[in-house]
Amino acid sequence: MDVLAVTLALLAALANGAASVLQRRAAVDQAACEPADDAPDAHRTVRHAVRRSARLVRKPLWLAGASALGLSAVLQAAALAVGSMSVVQPLMASELLFTLLLGTAVFRRRPGGRTWLSFLMLGAGLTLFLTAAGPSPGEATAEAGMWLFAGAWIATAVAVLVLVARAVRGTARVASLGCATAICFACTAGLIKEVAGRVPDGAAAVLTTGYPYAMCGVGLLSLALLQSTLRAGTLAVSQPALTLGDALVSVVLGAVLFGEQIALGTHAPAAVTGACLVAAGTVGLSRSPAVAGHWDTTGTTPRGKPADHDR
């Protein structure tokens, strides 16, 4: 594995985790300062939401979180430019680890034993999977014909999953939307890698193709689907679909588009074990107050010490 790509991917995940925690902290601080509004009408509710959002985006913590999010995007693009999707995208799952660590410091809440166990499982699983799989770098860019082939399958899969989500309710709806979002995230990562691979040829080689515009379009679709996923249900259901789906689809796209190869051989059992640990750790961390965003609503022990909710 490329050490530079691994380092950049981990820094991108760290920036993502920092963005989540900082913006959540800003939202919590603002909510604590706002008076309760008893039974507002629809017009007042809209005006209040607009004013609240305007105040929020001026808060230093929120702006710091937005800056961290932008930095994460730059670092992820740099990681994809020098490394393979099969390495970078699975490593982005470590965002959950950094969210837990940063949330522990910012919200001053102590995670329970099961949360720390999930932390260790996810970290160990990522290390085991990537070490056993040993993905190769592949090519910097893909052929247009392969993108058309992959794009047709991606569009079909996302459309089917969205239609399924509209027809079902509960856990199945959240899982379907989560999988559709994960596919779009993986496709966005592939387009970022494609654009980054063409940058050395000059601006004309990038802007005269459809790749940067497709990247923006799919990226916006990913964000829209993510919001629908988060509204549909809890992170305990959506986060595994998002994290594992993104990693799996990225591995497939890396192989199909850029010729990245997974050399498992006799290491297949270790890679499968690592993937299972990642899945179990993701499920566990998605239930953690740090990741799910519940630390601002949980109580404390009678002595004023942070409550240990998941032990």
N, C-alpha and C positions, 0 to 999 in steps of 0.2 A: 504493500500500500504506500501511496505517496504521503510522506510525513507532512508536507506543506498543505496538501488537500485536507488531511485529517485535522490539522491545527486550525485551518480556516473554518472548516465545518463546525468544530467545537466552539470556536469564538462566535460564529453566527448563531448557534444554539444558545450560547450564554447571553448574547444581546437580545435574542427573542424572549428568553426568560426574564431578563431585566425589564424589557418593555412591558410585559404582562404585569409584573409586580408593581412597577412604578406607576403605571396608569391606573391600576386598581387602587393603590394607596391614595392617589390624587382624588379618585371618585369617592372613596370612603371619607376622606377629610372634608370634601365639599358637602357630602350628604349630612355629615355631623353638624355643619354650620348652617344648614338650611332649615327654616321653620316648617313644621308640618302644614300641609294645605288640605283642609277638610272639604271633601266632596267637591272638587273643582269641576267646572263644566268643560266641555270638549275644547272650546276655544282657549280657555285659560290653560288647559293642560298642554296644548300645543305650544302656546307662547311660553309657558314655564319650561318646557323641554328645550326650546330654542335658546332661551336665556341661560339655562343651566349648562347647555353644551358650550355656549359662547364663553361662560365663565370658566368652564373646565379646561378648554384649550389654551387659556391664558396662564394656567397654573404651571409653575416651574417643574413640578414632578411629572405632570402630563407631557409637557414639552420634552423633558428628558427621556420619557418613555417613547415618544414619537421619534426622537433622534436615535434612540437605541434600535427601534424597529427599522429605520432607514439604514443604519449601519449593518444590521443583520442581513438585509437584502444585498448590500454591497459585498459583504463577506461570503455569503452563499454563492453569489455569482462568481466571485474570485475562486472559490473552492471548486465549483463546477468547471471553471476554465482550465484548472490545472489537474483535476482529478476526475474519477469516474462517478457517474450517478449511483452506481451500486455501492459506493462507499459514502458519498456525501449525504444522500437522502436518509439512509438508515441512521447516520450519526445525528441528524437533526432531531431524532427522537430524544436525544439527551437534553433537549429543552425542558422536559419534565423534571429532570434531575436538578437543573439550575434554578427552575422555578421554585422547587422545594427548598433549596438551600437559601436563596435570596428571600423567599417568603418567610422563612424562619427568622431571619435577621430583621426584616422590615416590620413584620407584624408581631414579633416577639412572642410567638406561640411555639410550644414544643410539640413536634410530631410524635406520634405513638410508635410502638415497636413494630406494628405491621406496616406502617408507612416506611420506616427505615429498611425493613426487609424487602419491600417492593423496590426501594431505591437501589439496594444491592443487587437484586435480581435483574433489574433493567440494565444497570451498568455492566454486570458480569455477562449478561446475555448479548449485549452489543459487542463486547470485546471478543467473546467466544465465536459469535457468528462471523464477524469480519475477519478474524484470524483464520478460521476454518475455511471460509469461502475464498479468501484471497483474490478479490476481483482484479481483473487486468484493466489498465487505463482505457484501451480502445482508441477510436479515432476522435479527432477534435470536432468534426462536423459529420453530418449524415447526408445521404443522397435524397434529392427531392422526392423521388419515387417512393422511398421508404417512409418519408414523412406523410405522403398522401395515403399510403397503406395504413400506417399506424393511426393517422388522424381519423380515418373512416371508422376504424374499430373503436377508437376512443369516443368519438361522437355518438356512435351507436350504443356503447355501454353506458355512457352517462345518461342518454335519453331514456334507455330502458330502466335504469335505476331510479330516475326522477319519476317516471310513470308509476313504477312500483310503489314508491314512497307516497304518491298521491292516492293510491288505492288501499293502503294499509294504515294502521295506527300503532301507537306504542313503540315498543322496542324495534320492531321490524322497520318502521318508518325512519327512526333515528339511524339505524344501521345502514339502510339503503342510501339515505342522504349523505351519511358519513363516507360510504364507499365512493359515491359519485364525486364528493369533494376531494377525496384522496386521489382519485384518478386525475382530476383537473390539476391538483397540486403537482403531481408527478409529471404531467404533460408540460406545465409551466416550467418546471425545473429543466426538462429536456430542451425546451425552447430557449431558456436562458443559456444553457450550455451551447446550443447551436449558434446563438448570437455572439456569445463570448469567443467561440472558435473562429468566427469570421472577422472579429475586430482587427487582428493583425493585418488583414488585407485592405484596411482603410474604411472610412465612413461610407463611401459609395457602395462597397461590397456588402454593407449591412443594410443601409437604408433603401437600396433598390430591390431588396427581396421582401417577401411577405413575413419573414420570421419575427422581426421586432413588433410588428403590428399584431400578429397572432399571439405573441407572448403577452402583450398588454390585454388583448381581448380575453384570452383564457385566464389570465391572472385576475381580471375583474370578475369573471364568471366564478372563479374559485372563491373569491371573497363573498360573493352573493350567496353561493351554496353553503359556505361556512356559517353565515348568519342564520340561514334556514335550518341548518343542522343543529346549531346551538339552541335555537328556539324550540326545536322539536322534542328535546329531551335532555337527560343528564349527561355529563361528561363520562360517567362510568360506562355508558354505551357508545357514545360518539367518539371518544378519544382513542380507544383501541382500533376502531374502524379507520380513523384518520391516520394514526401513526403507522399501523401495520400495513394498511392499504397503500399508503404513500411509498413505504419502503419496498413492498413487493412489486408494485407497478413500476417503480423506478428501476428495479433490477431487470425487469422484463424489457422496458424501453431502452435501457442501456445496452442490452444484448442485441435487440432488434435494430436499433437505429445507429448505434456507435460501435458495434462489434465488441462490446465488453464481454469478457468471459469469466464464468465462475468455475474455478478449478477445484471441485469438491473431492472427487476420488474417494479415498478411504476416510476423508474428513467429514463425509456427509452426516453421520450420526452427531458429531459435535456441532455442525451448523444447525441441524434440526433442534438440538437441545438448546442452543443459543437463541434460536427464534422463539422457542416455547418460553424461555426465561424472559425474553423481551415482552412477549404477549402478557405473561403473568404480571411482570413488573409494571407494565403500562396500565393494566386494569387496576392494580393496587394503588398506583399513584394518582390515577384519575379520580379515585374516591377520597384522596387526601384533601383536607381543607385548604392546603396551600395552593394546590393546582386547581381545585374546583371553585376557589374564591369564597370560601365560607369563613375564613379566619376573622373577617370583620364582623361577623354575626354570632360567633361562638362566645360562650361565657367563660368565666374564670372560676377557679376553685375558691372556697370560702376564705382562704388565706391570701387571696389576691394573686396566686400563681397561675400561669397559663394552664388551662385544662388540657389533659391528654385524652383526646376524644376517640382515638381509634385503637386504643390498647385494650 
